[in-house]
């Protein structure tokens, strides 16, 4: 499956990641662990309640590393 070359960023205005996340996960096919890395990073940095403790520095560093890896593999 390949991305839609005719897609526009404006198609996503006003939508949150949950609206289209399953479509994104389906495109992460280079490594079986890639969808899990994106899911984990998303849930780690968007815990929900504003009363929750913020993520640790180590958690943020891992999420950043995973996102940089995914960007390099799929977008660069």
C-alpha positions as CSV (number, residue, x, y, z in Angstrom):
1,X,0.0,0.0,0.0
2,X,1.3,3.4,-0.9
3,X,0.3,6.9,0.2
4,X,-2.0,9.1,-1.8
5,X,0.0,11.5,-3.9
6,X,-3.0,13.8,-4.2
7,X,-3.5,14.1,-0.5
8,X,-3.5,17.6,1.1
9,X,-2.6,18.5,4.7
10,X,-5.8,20.5,4.8
11,X,-7.7,17.2,4.7
12,X,-6.6,16.7,8.3
13,X,-7.6,20.1,9.7
14,X,-9.7,19.8,12.8
15,X,-9.1,16.1,13.1
16,X,-7.1,14.3,15.8
17,X,-4.7,11.5,15.3
18,X,-7.3,8.9,16.4
19,X,-9.4,9.8,13.4
20,X,-6.9,8.3,10.9
21,X,-4.4,6.4,13.1
22,X,-5.3,3.0,11.8
23,X,-4.7,4.2,8.2
24,X,-1.2,5.4,9.3
25,X,-0.3,2.2,11.1
26,X,-1.2,0.2,8.0
27,X,1.4,2.1,6.0
28,X,4.3,1.3,8.5
29,X,5.4,-1.9,6.8
30,X,9.2,-1.8,6.8
31,X,9.5,-3.3,10.3
32,X,6.8,-5.2,12.2
33,X,7.7,-3.2,15.3
34,X,7.1,0.2,13.6
35,X,3.3,0.5,14.3
36,X,3.9,-0.4,17.9
37,X,6.6,2.3,18.2
38,X,4.2,4.9,17.0
39,X,1.4,3.7,19.2
40,X,3.7,3.7,22.2
41,X,5.1,7.1,21.6
42,X,1.7,8.6,21.1
43,X,0.3,7.1,24.3
44,X,3.4,8.0,26.3
45,X,3.2,11.7,25.4
46,X,-0.6,12.1,25.4
47,X,-1.5,10.4,28.6
48,X,-4.9,12.1,28.8
49,X,-5.7,13.9,32.0
50,X,-3.9,17.2,32.7
51,X,-3.5,15.9,36.3
52,X,-1.3,13.0,35.2
53,X,2.4,13.2,35.8
54,X,4.3,14.3,32.8
55,X,6.4,11.7,31.0
56,X,9.9,11.1,32.2
57,X,12.9,12.4,30.3
58,X,13.8,8.8,29.4
59,X,10.3,8.2,28.0
60,X,10.4,11.4,26.0
61,X,13.9,10.5,24.7
62,X,12.8,7.1,23.6
63,X,9.7,8.5,21.9
64,X,11.8,11.1,20.1
65,X,14.3,8.5,18.9
66,X,11.5,6.3,17.6
67,X,9.8,9.2,15.8
68,X,13.2,10.3,14.2
69,X,13.7,6.7,13.1
70,X,10.2,6.5,11.6
71,X,10.7,9.8,9.9
72,X,14.0,8.7,8.4
73,X,12.6,5.4,7.2
74,X,9.3,6.6,5.8
75,X,9.6,10.3,5.0
76,X,13.2,11.1,4.1
